[in-house]
Amino acid sequence: MARRIDTRLLTNALVDETSGAATCLSSAIQHAIRVKWSLGTTSGVVEIESGPDKDYAGTWAPLATITWATANSVDEWRGAGAFAALRARISTVIAGGTGVTVDYSQVTA
């Protein structure tokens, strides 16, 4: 039976190069990362990346770039397949508001 597991990667993050990562379960077949831009934000970029484990110190593989468009909004990336770890990384400082909150959901088979 499929089940959904939720993990918070970042909470009210603003600073460039801040990141949060999660280990993907080997049985996970669907993945979603939601970037919640707070009220008052005016710019910023969050990168969605994959790596061999959540503590990997090298260069992660890019999957998606999520660029600020509107304050008080949500953007989502969805992916399918086997990932060892996924992370959200602020690549351009989040200006204004209280920053971004990023959540990760994985659905297992």
N, C-alpha and C positions, 0 to 999 in steps of 0.2 A: 504494500500500500504506500502510495506517495505521501511524503510529508514535507512541510515547508519549515525552514530554519532561518531565522532573522538575526542579523548581527549589525550593530552600529559601528561604523568605521571611523567617523569623525563627528564631533559635536561642536557647533558654533566656532568652526575653524576659520581663520582669516589669513594666516601667515604663509608666505610662499614656501614651497617644498615640505609643508606639513603633509603627512600621509598616514593612512590607516589601512591595515591589511587583514585578511582573514584566510584561514585554511579552508579549501573546498573539500567536501567529503568525496570520497572516491565514487560513491553512488549518486552524486549530484548530476542531474542531466539538464537542468535549466537554472539560469542565473539572472538576477536583476540587481542593478545598482541605481538607487534613487538619490539625486542631488537636490536638496531642498535649500533654495536661496531665500534668506531671511528678508523681512520687510526692511527697506532702506538700502539694500545692496545696489551698487551701481556698475560693477564690473568684476571680472574674475574668470579663471579657467581651471577646470578640474580634469585631470587625465585619469582614464580607467586603464589599468595595466595588469598583466599577468606575469607570474614568476614561478620558480621551482618550489619555493616555500615562503611562508609569511614573513620570515626573518631574513630573507635574501638581501645581501648588501650590494649586489651588482646592479647593472642596468636592466630594468624590467621591460617586457615587450609591450608596446602600445596597442590598445584595442579600440579606444575611442577618446575623442576630445569633446568635452562639454563646456561650452562657452556661455557665460551669463547673457541672458536676453531680457529678462524681466524680474524685478524684485517680487518677493512673496510668491514664488512659483516653484514647480518641481520639474526636473528633467530626468529621464530614465534611459538607461542602457540595458539591453537584454542580450543574452548570449546562450548558446547551447553547446554542450560538449564537455570534455574532460579538462578541467583546469586544476593545477595543484594549489595555486593561491591567486587571489585577486586583490587589488588595492585601488584606492582612490588617492590621488596626489594633487595638491594645489600647485599648479605650475605658474600661475599669475595671481598675485595677491588678490584677495577678495576685499573690495572696497565698500565701505559703508555697512550699516546694519550690524547684526551679530554674526555675519559670515554664513557658512554653509554647514548643514548637517547631512551626512551621507550614510545611507543604510544599504545593507546587502542582504538579499534573500536568495536561498538556494533550495531547489526542490529535488528531493531524492526519488529514485525509482522505486 
